[in-house]
Amino acid sequence: MSLGQNLQCLRKMRNKMTQEALAEQLNVSRQTVSKWELDLVYPEMDKVIELCDLFSCTMDELVRGDFNLSDEAYSDIRTETVKAFDCVRYAVFSREPETDAIGHVRGWAEELKIPYAEKIIGWDFPFLSQEQVNVFHMHGYEAALIVDRDEAVKIGEKPEVFHQEDQDYIVITIRDPMTAPFRTIPNAYKTLMMHMKINGIQHRQDDKIIECFEKEYEKDGVWYMDVYIAVE
């Protein structure tokens, strides 16, 4: 992407900053910002440095990176408070861990005779050795079924119940995530992390919460995936 396209994307990620607001902050005219974004003129070096400082990016990222968020597969980024919940979790290390882990917790739901739509969440489980990854081509994935505690005790395997209090997440929705999953899902995480960086939002990381997860569901015949990252 060009500097102009990257600048437009970064501006929109910063709480949908307008050209006027950016121009005022850099002490230039709105027309100047418009010309930058249209790649009609290139900002002077001091303005490039100011832009990098403002958007917490490097000069290389600004000039040669790709911050394109115009893909129609993605929704606007939003903040949601996920209410307190209990869940049971299952991790798998294999060549297809996502299918294995989700299939296992679906089995729990069927055992409990409860609908599992929108009650299953999952996330990559990164704690594998380099040998497992490089030699055996294995990956890790953990899935969870959101249940009441009195439901969890009825599961034959007696998995440990994990409790999480109310927690804020930033969220983006992917439309038809399985159409190009190796592009759209990683790019969703990349987009959320860049949004956090630009806006000074801190990622919450501790063992009392699920730090990030994905939730897939169907609506009006279309499949969607919500990607969540916990924030302070």
ABEGO torsion letter per residue (X at the ends): XBAAAAAAAAAAABGGBBAAAAAAAAGBBAAAAAAAAAGABBBBAAAAAAAAAAAGBBAAAAAABBABAABAABBBBBBBBBBBBBBBBBBBBBABAAAAAAAAAAAAAAAAGBBABGABBBBBBABBBAAAAAAAGBBBBBBBBBBBAAAAAABAAGBBBBBBBBBBBBBBBBBGAAABAAAAAAAAAAAAAAAAAAAGBBBBBBAABBABBBBBBBBGGBBBBBBBBBBX
